[in-house]
Amino acid sequence: MARYGFALDFEVSYEEIIEFGAVYFEIATGRMLEEFHRFVRPAENRTIHPYVARMTGITQAQVDGGISFAGALNQLKGWIQSRDNCIIITWSDNDLGVILKRECGSKHVPFPGCLTKWCDLQQVVAKKYNRTMTLEDALQTFDLPRYGNAHSALPDAKALVGISQKFRSDISITSCI
């Protein structure tokens, strides 16, 4: 079993990633060791969809001041690869298996090898409870705190750390590309 985890989340507007959030943490204790947070400047649809802005709290100024998708992904890759004995944890297969895969393809950016295998914590929870839960449902079910705005990448990554503590012994690779 991995000793450390990377809880990872993305936020999107018009199918482009506009925010990366990740937390490096100790699986046994849930202690959050480091955070990674980047806003991404959209290349194709430069204006954030109004619904996304309302839902996430992300402003146009934040993404305008962001870095390129390739730059953010390269920084995330370097951050992850600088550590050993880790597992990537997401809430659903959507972030890595759909969103990141699609964006890497459309922007001709190589998909990072360090992100090809992960633990879909939503799938782990669904197996134990015989139902699929949203991230918010899981936080309420397990009486866990919300760190900041829902549907914001870094607070959602922190929420994953809390949920992972309820399922420490079940954290393993569930998905791959």
C-alpha positions in Angstrom: 0.0 0.0 0.0 1.2 3.5 -0.8 2.3 5.6 2.1 1.3 9.0 0.6 -1.5 10.2 -1.6 -2.1 13.0 -4.0 -5.7 14.1 -3.9 -6.4 15.7 -7.3 -9.2 17.8 -8.7 -9.7 20.0 -11.8 -12.4 22.6 -12.6 -13.4 23.3 -16.2 -15.2 25.9 -18.3 -16.3 25.0 -21.9 -14.4 21.7 -21.6 -11.1 23.4 -20.8 -9.3 23.0 -17.5 -9.2 26.4 -15.7 -8.0 25.2 -12.3 -5.7 22.5 -10.9 -5.9 21.6 -7.2 -4.0 18.9 -5.4 -2.9 18.0 -1.9 0.0 15.7 -1.0 -0.9 13.9 2.2 0.0 11.0 4.5 -2.5 8.2 4.0 -2.2 6.7 7.5 -3.0 10.0 9.3 -4.6 12.3 6.7 -2.0 14.9 7.5 -1.9 17.4 4.6 1.8 18.0 3.8 1.7 20.3 0.7 -0.7 21.9 -1.7 -0.6 22.5 -5.4 -2.9 25.2 -6.9 -2.8 26.8 -10.3 -5.3 28.8 -12.4 -5.1 28.0 -16.1 -5.6 30.6 -18.8 -8.1 29.1 -21.3 -6.8 29.0 -24.9 -10.0 28.4 -26.8 -12.8 30.0 -24.8 -11.1 32.8 -23.0 -14.2 33.9 -21.1 -15.4 31.8 -18.2 -18.9 30.5 -18.6 -21.1 32.5 -16.2 -22.5 29.3 -14.6 -19.0 28.0 -13.9 -18.0 31.4 -12.3 -21.1 31.3 -10.0 -20.6 27.6 -9.1 -16.8 27.7 -8.5 -16.2 31.3 -7.4 -13.4 31.5 -10.0 -13.2 34.9 -11.5 -12.2 36.0 -15.0 -9.3 37.9 -13.5 -8.0 34.7 -11.9 -7.9 32.7 -15.1 -6.6 35.7 -17.1 -3.7 35.8 -14.7 -3.3 32.0 -14.9 -0.6 30.1 -16.8 -1.0 27.9 -19.9 -2.5 24.4 -19.6 0.9 22.8 -20.7 2.7 24.9 -18.1 0.3 24.0 -15.3 0.4 20.3 -16.2 4.2 20.3 -16.4 4.4 21.8 -12.9 1.9 19.3 -11.5 3.9 16.4 -13.2 7.2 17.6 -11.7 5.6 18.1 -8.2 4.2 14.5 -8.3 7.3 12.9 -9.7 9.5 14.4 -7.0 7.9 12.1 -4.5 8.0 8.3 -4.0 5.5 5.7 -2.7 2.4 7.6 -3.7 -1.0 7.0 -5.2 -3.2 9.5 -7.1 -6.7 9.8 -5.7 -9.6 11.4 -7.5 -13.4 11.6 -7.1 -14.6 9.7 -10.2 -12.7 8.7 -13.3 -13.8 12.0 -15.0 -10.8 14.2 -14.1 -8.1 12.0 -15.4 -9.9 9.5 -17.7 -12.0 12.0 -19.6 -11.1 15.7 -18.9 -7.3 15.5 -18.8 -7.1 12.9 -21.5 -9.3 15.0 -23.9 -7.5 18.2 -23.2 -4.0 16.7 -23.7 -5.2 15.3 -27.0 -6.8 18.5 -28.3 -3.8 20.6 -27.3 -1.2 18.0 -28.4 0.3 17.8 -24.9 1.7 14.4 -23.9 -0.4 12.7 -21.2 1.9 12.4 -18.1 2.9 8.8 -17.2 2.5 9.6 -13.5 -1.2 10.2 -14.0 -2.1 7.0 -15.9 -3.2 5.0 -12.8 -5.3 6.2 -9.9 -7.8 5.4 -7.1 -11.3 6.5 -7.9 -12.4 7.2 -4.4 -16.0 7.6 -5.5 -15.9 4.0 -6.8 -14.5 2.8 -3.5 -17.3 4.5 -1.5 -19.9 3.2 -3.9 -18.8 -0.4 -3.4 -19.0 0.0 0.3 -22.4 1.8 0.4 -24.0 0.2 -2.7 -24.7 3.7 -4.2 -22.9 6.4 -6.0 -22.5 9.6 -4.0 -21.5 13.1 -5.0 -18.6 14.7 -3.2 -21.0 16.8 -1.2 -23.1 13.7 -0.3 -20.0 12.0 1.0 -18.9 14.9 3.1 -22.4 15.0 4.7 -22.6 11.3 5.1 -19.3 11.1 6.9 -19.8 14.4 8.8 -16.6 15.9 7.3 -15.8 19.6 7.0 -15.8 21.5 3.7 -12.6 23.4 3.1 -13.7 26.5 1.1 -16.1 26.6 -1.9 -17.6 23.5 -3.3 -16.5 23.0 -6.9 -13.2 24.7 -6.4 -10.2 22.5 -7.1 -8.1 22.9 -4.0 -11.0 22.7 -1.5 -12.4 19.6 -3.3 -8.9 18.0 -3.2 -8.8 18.7 0.6 -12.3 17.1 0.9 -10.9 14.0 -0.8 -8.2 13.7 1.9 -10.9 13.7 4.6 -13.0 11.1 2.8 -9.9 8.9 2.2 -9.4 8.6 5.9 -12.7 6.7 6.2 -11.4 4.2 3.6 -7.7 4.0 4.2 -7.5 0.2 3.9 -9.4 0.3 0.6 -7.1 2.8 -1.3 -5.6 1.1 -4.3 -5.5 1.5 -8.0 -9.0 1.3 -9.5 -8.5 2.9 -12.8 -6.0 3.4 -15.6 -5.5 4.8 -19.1 
